[in-house]
Amino acid sequence: MLDCTLDLFELLNFFPLPLVYSERLSSTPFCELNNFTSNEQSENNIFREIIGRILIDSLPLVRIPETKLVDFSMVDVLLISNCFSFLSLPYLFEFGFSGKVYATEPTKQLGRQLMEELCEFLYRLPTPSKNWRDESILQSLPECAVKTLTDVNSWKSFYKSDDITSAISIVQGISYGQKLDLFGSVQATALSSGYCLGSCNWLMETKYSKIGYVSSSSTFTTHPCPMERQSLLSCDALILSSLTNAPSANPDTMLGELCTKMATTLRGGGNVLIPCYPTGVVYDLLECLHTFLDNAGLVGVPVYMISPVAKNSLSLANIYAEWLCEAKQSKVYQPEHPFPHAEFIKSGRLKHFPNIYGDLGNVYQTPCVVFAGHPSLRCGDAVHFMEVWGSSSKNSVIFTEPGFDYLHALTPYQPLNMKAFYFPIDPCMNFFVANKLLKELQPQVLITPTDYLPSAAQTQKDTTCLQPEMPFYGVKRGSVVKVELASKYKKIEMTSELASTIFPQEINPGVMATSLSGLLTIRSGNNKLHPLPHPKPKNLWGHTNAQSLIEALKEHGITDIVLDKKNNQDIVQILGGKASVCFNDGETIIQNCHDEKLRLLLKDMLLRQLIQL
């Protein structure tokens, strides 16, 4: 199994979880349920309606991976590509998974930080989980809600801290280039993908097949090790997924516009909120901000990173130097911290806090820049800042995560006076880069989501889709695709007992050959050839010819020999017709020989012309 991503997009269907009581949020009207009495309505005040959108006022749920399509108890190995593809791991154990899990060490640790942060956001305040999935309630909702609330019975509450600890304990850390022997049948290798700290693509090799899995990957020069492509050349099959969620947005351009809007806001006396994850792009944003504030004359502006895992995340980034690009690795030997945020913290310009309580109140000053979660604006400390700063047009909220629709994220905060900007920064490959990569890698077969492939209305030069020049398979959610690989061979191991019976013979100058018969056994993907209980006779190799037979007969004292040629056949007449040997193309026949001693003599002379293999 490759990756276990968690679908967090459903969080947008829920009402925010404020850290302190919010009169404005609490006064958001409830949705009127069709065919419900006033008493029934008051008992089921679960859905709030704002600007035509229905939000569920209950503990948020998430959509877990497909459970009907896959029997997780049959999965032997799970290979994880990056920390964002890690979040469903605790759920797999509920459905019988007991296999091995492999991930790079940064992926393991940063994935844990993401799990723990969201767990803390959702459970640090008591929030009732209401029974809103009753069929009678769902059918009474307006049509706009019915369209967005699909397959709700597959949504589940987020796991708890103990589940995280249990899941992380079985993950085995690996290094780039380390070859994993999976049950003797597959060899898996993690290759740097260039997306985030410790992220990787996977190369899976059998004896005669080579399969590549390219997940979230980037060719931009940022903090991770650059993408390794050489090992993925000429795969028998290439699985390509997780291209950018913002194909038309160049990350460098977005970063420049973000800095411009940030400077305008700060110079106007306003504050800037950046809802974000505690790892990934945030490291590059902090590095850029460090330089930008200096150059913009905004040295005195404080920057706050608020997350339950902020301290751990910032520390881990500087600990895993060997997983960074060469430029950052070299700083370790100078010695310097790979990321400038360490100096940023040391100087007091960047401060991190686990939450908005306690020490933050002692140093908090405005105008400032705040990095806080969650990017969905449905939980976490970002909810508090939206409430505090939302009424002033001086302030700005800047969205950089493309995984959430920012307009939907802002819905419960309307009407909103603070300015909102959307500058998606997604370093993953876009279609143009992916098409170049496919031309470079030249896989025999491509497997990719159907949404990435061109539709009937798109042209060959369209840059908003893949343009594969090799055979491809499109995959839809819930579908099963059978892929035929071109491999025709299997590796077979020969036992030493069988090998000792083989004696190759030279059949041509420099060419040795032998025949081989054995008993083939197949067990756990390994093929082994054993000796036969009753060995078969050996095979013969070579050609017989008339001239060699005549010379052998003469050496034996038989000189009454006549050579005739008829219809492209050589016929040797012996002793006045007592016997004859007919040499056809690929066939030699002893004819008219009634003398048994002579027949055996002729047979022996002909066999001497051949090689026994």
DASULVEN-V159924 format. One line per field, one symbol per residue. ss: DSSP state (~ for helix, > for strand, _ for the rest). psi: psi as a letter, one per 30 degrees, with the letter a starting at -180 (. if undefined). burial: + if it has 16 or more other ideal C-beta (glycine too) atoms within 10 Angstrom, else -. A space follows every 10 residues. Layout:
BEGIN
ss->???
psi->???
burial->???
END
This chain:
BEGIN
ss->_>____>_~~ ~~~>______ __~~~~___> _______~~~ ~~~___>>>> __>>>>____ >>>_______ _~~~__>>>_ __~~~___~~ ~~~~_____> >>>>~~~~~~ ~~~~~~~~~~ ~~~_______ ____~~~~~_ __~~~~~~__ _~~~>>>___ ~~~~~~~~__ >>>>____>> >>___>>>>> >>_______> >>>>>____> >>>>______ ___>_____~ ~~____>>>> __________ ~~~~~~~~~~ ~~~~~~~___ _>>>>_____ ~~~~~~~~~~ ~~~~~_____ _>>>>>___~ ~~~~~~~~~_ ~~~>_~~~~~ ~~________ ~~~~~~___> >>>______~ ~~~____>>> >>________ ~~~~~~~~~_ _____>>>>_ _____~~~~~ ~~~_____>> >>________ ~~~~~~~~~~ ~___>>>>>~ ~~>_______ _____>____ >>>>>_____ __________ __>>_~~~~_ ____>>>>__ >>>_____>> >>>__>>>>> _________> >____~~~~~ ~~~~~_____ >>>>>>__>> >>>>~~~_>> >>>>__>>>> >____~~~~~ ~~~~~~~~__ >>_
psi->kjlikkjfff ffflkljkfl kjeeefgkkl kkkkgkleee effhiekkkk hgkkkkilkk lljllkffek jfffkekkkk elffgfffef eeffggkgak kklleeeeee eeeeeeeeee efgfkjkkjl ifgkeeeeff lleeeeefik hfffkllkll eeeeeeeeff kkkllkfkkk jjgffkkkkk kkfgeljgll lkkkkaeglj kkjjbjlkgl jaflklkjfe fgkhkekkjk lhlkfiffjk eeeeeeeeee eeeeeefggl lkkjkllglb feeeeeeeee eeeefgghef klkkjjkfge eeeeeeefeh efglleeeef fegeklkekf feeeeefgfk kkkfaflbfe fffkllllkk jlllffgfla feeeeeeeff fkfflkkjkf jffkjfeeef efgkkkekkk kjikjjflka eeeeeeeeee ehlekkklke fflklffklf gkgglkikgl klkkklkglk kkkjlfkflk kkkkleeeef gkjkkjfljg kklllkkljk kjkhgkkkkl kkejkllllk kaklleeeee eeeeffgjfi kkjljkhgkk kjkkhhgfll kkjljgkkkk lhjfjeeeee eeeeeeeffl kk.
burial->++++++-+-+ +++++++++- -+--+--+-- +-+------- ---+-+++++ --++++++++ +++++----- -+--+-++++ ++++++++++ ++----+--- ++++++++++ ++++++++++ +++------+ -+----+--+ ++--+---+- -+--+--++- --++--++-- +--+-+---+ -+---+-+++ ++++++++++ ++++++--++ ++++++++++ -++++-+++- -+--++++++ ++++-++-+- +--++--++- -++-++---+ ++++++++++ ++++++++++ -++--+-+-- ++++++++++ -+++-+++-+ +-+++--+-- +-----++++ ++-++---++ ++++++---+ ------++++ ++++++++++ ++++++++++ ---+++++++ ++-+-+-+++ +++--+-+++ ++++++++++ +-+++-++-- +-++++++-- -++------- ----++++-- -++-+----- ---------- -------+-- ---------- ---+---+-- --------+- +--------- ---+-+--++ -++------- ---------+ +++++---++ +++----+-+ --+----+-- ++--++---- --+
END
